[in-house]
């Protein structure tokens, strides 16, 4: 087998690995994983259509970032799946033959090592088997149960300088999120707030970011989003950004921090 699956993550954390191997497009699962079963699954990819090797206890890279699965597909693409700050992402590349895919899965299975993902693409994952749900996170604390009043309370706490930031994930339409953060270097309560929002449109997600000083505008935007699933029109001074590139760089930053 080839050496193109050069590891960039040391495998010292995989002392008692527990894995699940899903075959036949994920319809068959086994926790009795062996290298022989991985080889059989990979080289039978035409019939399996898609397979995945999932680590039951994900590989923690840094805070809020973990890798949990390597997936291989009939079209020759392979993906490493992550959870980053509550978002499910995958780094993927095409033109991967069975030998290369088996090498990558062996490294992940033996030592929880990840392949070198330089030049790979980043995508948001939309789990088909998971019921969509809205999410609210304030200063790193996730709220499992909340209503519209709690979302507005989170915004008011930012305005009143009781909280630093909030992240509201929504699922209607294409889904997306809005992040509002108080500017750390400002002392005046109306000095401004950093706002970033994304809608997971296909094939390319839409993302904008900028600074807002009008608190009434923030309240109006949040109301429109919660009540009517409407995101604000970007202001002329706002920056449109490449969402996939942004999350890809985020993943690589976490991997680079772990290597140091």
C-alpha positions as CSV (number, residue, x, y, z in Angstrom):
1,X,0.0,0.0,0.0
2,X,1.1,3.6,-0.6
3,X,2.3,6.2,1.8
4,X,0.0,9.1,0.9
5,X,-1.9,8.7,4.2
6,X,0.9,10.4,6.1
7,X,-0.3,11.0,9.6
8,X,-0.5,14.5,11.1
9,X,-2.1,13.6,14.4
10,X,-0.1,11.5,16.9
11,X,-2.0,8.5,18.0
12,X,-1.1,8.4,21.7
13,X,-4.7,8.9,22.7
14,X,-5.9,5.7,21.1
15,X,-4.9,3.3,23.8
16,X,-8.2,1.4,24.0
17,X,-9.8,1.9,20.6
18,X,-13.5,1.2,20.2
19,X,-14.8,1.5,16.7
20,X,-17.9,0.8,14.6
21,X,-17.6,-0.3,11.0
22,X,-20.6,0.5,8.8
23,X,-20.9,-1.3,5.4
24,X,-23.4,-1.7,2.6
25,X,-24.1,2.1,2.6
26,X,-24.2,2.1,6.4
27,X,-27.1,-0.3,6.7
28,X,-24.9,-3.0,8.4
29,X,-22.9,-2.1,11.5
30,X,-20.4,-4.0,13.6
31,X,-18.3,-3.1,16.6
32,X,-16.2,-6.2,16.1
33,X,-13.8,-4.4,13.9
34,X,-10.6,-5.9,12.5
35,X,-8.1,-4.9,9.8
36,X,-9.3,-7.8,7.7
37,X,-12.9,-6.5,7.9
38,X,-11.8,-3.0,6.9
39,X,-10.0,-4.4,3.9
40,X,-13.0,-6.5,2.8
41,X,-15.3,-3.5,3.2
42,X,-13.0,-1.1,1.3
43,X,-12.3,-3.5,-1.6
44,X,-16.0,-4.3,-1.9
45,X,-16.9,-0.6,-2.2
46,X,-18.8,-1.2,-5.4
47,X,-21.4,-3.2,-3.5
48,X,-21.2,-1.3,-0.3
49,X,-21.6,2.1,-2.0
50,X,-20.4,3.8,1.2
51,X,-18.7,2.7,4.3
52,X,-17.5,4.5,7.5
53,X,-15.2,3.8,10.3
54,X,-16.4,5.6,13.4
55,X,-14.5,6.0,16.7
56,X,-16.9,5.7,19.6
57,X,-14.9,8.1,21.7
58,X,-13.9,10.8,19.2
59,X,-10.4,12.0,18.9
60,X,-10.2,15.3,20.8
61,X,-8.0,17.8,18.9
62,X,-8.5,20.9,21.0
63,X,-11.4,22.3,23.0
64,X,-14.6,22.2,20.9
65,X,-12.9,20.2,18.1
66,X,-13.0,16.4,17.6
67,X,-12.7,13.9,14.8
68,X,-15.1,11.0,14.9
69,X,-15.2,9.2,11.5
70,X,-13.5,8.4,8.2
71,X,-16.0,7.6,5.4
72,X,-15.2,6.1,1.9
73,X,-17.6,6.2,-1.1
74,X,-18.1,4.3,-4.3
75,X,-17.2,7.4,-6.4
76,X,-13.7,7.3,-4.9
77,X,-14.0,10.1,-2.5
78,X,-13.1,9.9,1.2
79,X,-14.0,12.2,4.1
80,X,-12.8,12.8,7.7
81,X,-15.7,14.0,9.8
82,X,-15.4,16.5,12.7
83,X,-17.5,18.3,15.2
84,X,-16.2,21.9,15.6
85,X,-17.8,24.4,17.9
86,X,-21.1,22.4,17.7
87,X,-21.0,22.2,13.8
88,X,-20.6,18.9,12.0
89,X,-18.1,19.3,9.2
90,X,-16.1,17.1,6.9
91,X,-12.8,17.4,5.0
92,X,-13.0,15.4,1.8
93,X,-11.1,14.7,-1.4
94,X,-11.8,12.7,-4.5
95,X,-9.7,10.2,-6.6
96,X,-8.8,8.0,-3.7
97,X,-8.2,4.3,-4.6
98,X,-8.9,1.4,-2.4
99,X,-5.3,1.0,-1.3
100,X,-5.1,4.6,-0.2
101,X,-8.4,4.5,1.6
102,X,-7.4,1.3,3.5
103,X,-4.2,2.9,4.6
104,X,-6.0,5.9,6.0
105,X,-8.5,3.7,7.8
106,X,-5.8,1.5,9.2
107,X,-4.0,4.5,10.7
108,X,-7.2,5.7,12.2
109,X,-8.0,2.3,13.6
110,X,-4.5,1.5,14.9
111,X,-3.5,4.8,16.4
112,X,-6.4,7.3,15.9
113,X,-4.1,9.1,13.3
114,X,-5.6,11.4,10.7
115,X,-4.3,11.8,7.2
116,X,-2.6,14.9,5.8
117,X,-5.6,16.9,4.6
118,X,-3.7,19.7,2.8
119,X,-5.7,20.7,-0.3
120,X,-8.9,18.9,0.8
121,X,-12.3,20.5,0.7
122,X,-14.5,21.5,3.7
123,X,-18.2,21.0,3.8
124,X,-21.0,21.3,6.4
125,X,-22.7,18.0,7.2
126,X,-26.4,17.7,7.2
127,X,-27.1,14.4,9.0
128,X,-30.1,12.7,7.3
129,X,-30.7,10.5,10.3
130,X,-30.7,13.2,12.9
131,X,-33.9,15.3,13.6
132,X,-33.1,18.9,12.8
133,X,-33.3,21.2,15.9
134,X,-32.5,24.7,16.7
135,X,-29.6,25.4,19.1
136,X,-28.6,28.2,21.4
137,X,-25.2,28.6,22.9
138,X,-24.1,31.5,25.1
139,X,-20.5,32.0,26.2
140,X,-19.8,28.3,25.5
141,X,-22.9,27.0,27.4
142,X,-25.4,25.0,25.4
143,X,-29.1,25.3,26.1
144,X,-30.9,22.1,25.5
145,X,-34.3,23.5,26.2
146,X,-35.1,27.1,25.3
147,X,-37.8,29.3,23.7
148,X,-37.9,32.6,21.9
149,X,-37.7,34.6,25.1
150,X,-34.5,32.9,26.0
151,X,-32.9,33.9,22.7
152,X,-33.9,37.5,23.2
153,X,-32.7,37.3,26.8
154,X,-29.3,36.1,25.5
155,X,-29.1,39.2,23.2
156,X,-30.1,41.6,26.0
157,X,-27.4,40.1,28.2
158,X,-24.8,40.8,25.5
159,X,-26.1,44.4,25.2
160,X,-26.0,44.8,29.0
161,X,-22.5,43.4,29.1
162,X,-23.5,40.4,31.1
163,X,-22.5,38.0,28.3
164,X,-19.8,38.1,25.6
165,X,-21.4,36.2,22.7
166,X,-24.3,34.0,21.5
167,X,-24.7,31.5,18.7
168,X,-28.2,30.7,17.4
169,X,-28.5,27.8,15.0
170,X,-31.7,27.5,13.0
171,X,-33.0,24.7,10.8
172,X,-35.8,26.1,8.6
173,X,-35.2,26.4,4.9
174,X,-31.5,25.7,4.2
175,X,-30.7,26.2,7.8
176,X,-27.9,28.3,9.2
177,X,-26.7,30.3,12.2
178,X,-26.2,33.8,13.5
179,X,-23.4,34.7,15.9
180,X,-23.5,38.0,17.8
181,X,-20.4,39.0,19.8
182,X,-19.6,42.0,22.0
183,X,-16.4,43.7,20.9
184,X,-13.9,43.1,23.7
185,X,-11.9,46.2,23.2
186,X,-14.8,48.6,23.5
187,X,-15.9,50.1,26.8
188,X,-19.0,52.1,25.6
189,X,-22.1,49.9,25.6
190,X,-23.1,51.1,22.2
191,X,-19.7,50.8,20.6
192,X,-20.6,47.9,18.3
193,X,-21.2,44.2,18.0
194,X,-19.6,41.7,15.6
195,X,-22.2,39.8,13.7
196,X,-21.7,36.8,11.5
197,X,-24.4,34.8,9.8
198,X,-24.5,31.9,7.4
199,X,-27.2,30.1,5.5
200,X,-26.3,26.6,4.3
201,X,-27.5,27.1,0.7
202,X,-26.6,24.6,-2.0
203,X,-24.2,24.2,-3.6
204,X,-22.3,27.1,-2.0
205,X,-23.2,28.4,1.5
206,X,-23.8,32.1,2.0
207,X,-21.9,34.0,4.7
208,X,-21.6,37.6,5.8
209,X,-19.9,39.4,8.7
210,X,-19.7,42.9,9.9
211,X,-20.1,45.3,12.8
212,X,-23.4,46.7,14.0
213,X,-23.8,49.6,16.5
214,X,-27.6,49.9,16.3
215,X,-29.0,47.7,19.0
216,X,-32.6,48.2,17.7
217,X,-31.4,46.8,14.4
218,X,-30.0,43.7,16.2
219,X,-33.3,43.1,18.0
220,X,-35.3,43.5,14.7
221,X,-33.0,41.1,12.9
222,X,-33.3,38.5,15.6
223,X,-37.1,38.8,15.7
224,X,-37.3,38.4,11.9
225,X,-35.1,35.3,12.1
226,X,-37.0,33.6,14.9
227,X,-40.5,34.6,13.8
228,X,-40.1,34.4,10.0
229,X,-36.8,32.6,9.3
230,X,-35.6,35.7,7.5
231,X,-31.9,36.7,7.6
232,X,-31.0,40.4,7.3
233,X,-29.9,41.9,4.1
234,X,-26.2,42.6,4.5
235,X,-25.1,46.2,5.0
236,X,-23.0,47.7,2.3
237,X,-19.9,47.7,4.5
238,X,-20.2,44.0,5.4
239,X,-17.8,41.4,4.2
240,X,-19.1,38.3,2.2
241,X,-16.9,35.3,2.9
242,X,-16.3,31.8,1.6
243,X,-18.0,29.6,4.2
244,X,-16.3,26.4,3.2
245,X,-12.9,28.0,3.2
246,X,-13.6,29.6,6.6
247,X,-14.5,26.3,8.2
248,X,-11.6,24.5,6.4
249,X,-9.1,27.0,7.9
250,X,-10.8,26.5,11.3
251,X,-10.2,22.8,11.2
252,X,-6.6,23.2,10.1
253,X,-6.0,25.7,12.8
254,X,-7.1,23.2,15.4
255,X,-4.9,20.5,13.8
256,X,-1.9,22.9,13.8
257,X,-2.4,23.8,17.4
258,X,-2.5,20.1,18.4
259,X,0.8,19.4,16.6
260,X,2.6,22.2,18.6
